Amino acid sequence: MSKITKSIYRVLFINQGKLYELYARSIYQGELYGFIEVEELIFGERSSVLVNPAEERLQNEFSGVQRTFIPLHYVVRIDEVEREGVSKIRPVEGGDNVMSFPQPLVPPGGGRGKD
């Protein structure tokens, strides 16, 4: 008899100059073009004696969130893991060397006004 287990994913993405590490049970490309949908976020149990302030901060930030949408160009990597770890926020290594995805200099339509 095989045991059916639901996959756990570690998602690393950049948000406001920091690297977020979250664990979730469901990740997929949804209907919003250019975003991935992350559902069923996993956090450690609050009943434990040791409290991790970084994970508690993330848990408070995502409290009440059923699904979050992350822009594809901010995703660093997604791993399928055997068990969840500690969710955390850390500084991006390399500091100022990390740049956001380039934006077009000319707005759509070529920047031409109606003549």
Secondary structure, 3 states (H helix, E strand, C coil): CCCCCCCEEEEEEEECCEEEEEEEEEEEECCCCCEEEEEEEECCCCCCCCCCHHHHHHHHHCCCCCEEEEEHHHEEEEEEECCCCCCEEEECCCHHHCCCCCCCCCCCCCCCCCC
